[in-house]
Amino acid sequence: MKKNLKVTPEGTRDYLFKECTAVNYVCKKIKKVFESHQFHQVITPALEYYDLFSIKSGEIAQELMYKTFDNTGRIVAVRPDSTLPIARMVSTRMQNEVLPVRLYYNQSVYRNNPSFTGRYNEIMQMGVELIGSKGKRADLEIITTAIQSMQAVSSDFRIEVGHSMLFNALADTLEVKDSIKESIRVFIENKNYSALNDALDKLEQNDTVTAIRKLPSLFGGREVFEKAESIIKVPEALDALDYLKSLYEQLEKLNLGDKIIVDLGLVKRNDYYSGIVFSGYILGYGDAILSGGRYDKIFDAFDCPTGASGFAIDINYIAEKAKYRSKSNIPDVLVYARNEEDIMDAIAYTSKLVESGVKAQFSDLPDEAQAREFAAELGIKKFEIYGDE
């Protein structure tokens, strides 16, 4: 027997009946939110040229991609991200569209994650891209759409908001190599206080270093802004803080209490994000299941400079939490054709039951005894024999 005949590749899985129902339930709820904001669906290829994912402002680590070759020897990658393919599409096929455009997707991405991380390598995602808009109005709508998407599928959620330029402005004043700045950013993002302090202790101590050291702990509600204002001295960082504060004051009108959290330690990739950043969490799962922000620099690489923001939701994890809300896949009625000449009429009769709102299924088992046994094992309430008087 072949060794891998009966297993799926690491990071992938099969979805059975109720699991598929849960996935469809979640997707339907989120789709309704997206379309209520007039986002329109697009689909991009599962295979893209590797060059697309190696641009500086959106580069994805080579080791995270599944790669192969086309018939001319060019390197292609199995889609690890949906934003870059959509940027390619907008800058080519949609270059004559009136901006802004509102797009959404429902498709899987593929990441070759390290072993034993417990993460999916095939990730079902839904997300939106608002392309051609900048400023507070666009940022508030994209965050609001993210919040409403989370509300649609979970009551136990939180959204954390931050601003990428706050850390960038502080880091720009440090006279150290970019690699060290990136290490510091990663330590903050991971809330690794020990490694962060070790890295900062090696630098000349000043107001900026003190502010950076405090970023991971600046987490909470309105009080975060007052604390941050007292320790941040760099004008560009204060501008980013003021902008984030103005967004938070608007979001408070949603009356969501502590579901909206300010996190100044939310410092995602500084070569990708250029403004607001936000993440979404659900109770019982530690990693973010929603991630987004503003990434205007992406379109510079396509010679199509414009504003861009959006977010992606990992459907896999939400669907696991939504299983208890999925409907049973067991029919209420099983229809069995007594005679061969009744088969087509029995199928038509079953279809009429379904059209009238009855959850009915035609039995394709060869005899009545097996059909009755099947109905009993599944707990089907009603067994109808077509062909009786």
DALIN-V606325 format. One line per field, one symbol per residue. ss: DSSP state (@ for helix, = for strand, . for the rest). phi: phi as a letter, one per 20 degrees, with the letter a starting at -180 (. if undefined). A space follows every 10 residues. Layout:
ss: ???
phi: ???
//
This chain:
ss: .......... ......@@@@ @@@@@@@@@@ @@@@@@...= =.....===@ @@@@.@@@.. .@@@..===. ....====.. ..@@@@@@@@ @@........ ========== .......... .========= =....@@@@@ @@@@@@@@@@ @@@...==== ===@@@@@@@ @@.....@@@ @@@@@@@@@. ..@@@@@@@@ @.....@@@@ @@@@@@@.== ..@@@@@@@@ @...@@@@@@ @@@@@@@@@@ @@@@..@@@= ===....... .....===== ==.......= ====.@@@@@ @@.....=== ====@@@@@@ @@@@@..... ..=====..@ @@@@@@@@@@ @@@@@....= ==.....@@@ @@@@@@@@.. .=====...
phi: .fgdfdcegg ncbedegfff ffffffffff gffgffemed fccdffdcfg ggedfgfcgd ggfedecbce fdnffccfge adffgfffff fdfdfeffee ddcccbbedc cefgfmemdf eddfccaccd doccnfffff ffffffffff ffcbedcbdd cbbffffgff ffeeecffff gfffffffge leffffffff feeffbffff fffegfeebq dgfgfffffe dedfgfffff ffffffffff ffffldlefd cecfeedfgf edecafcbcc ccfncfefdc baqdcffgff fdlbfafbbr bcdefgffff fegfefefee fecddcefcg fegfffffff fffffeoeed beedffbfff fffgfffemf fcdddeoff
//
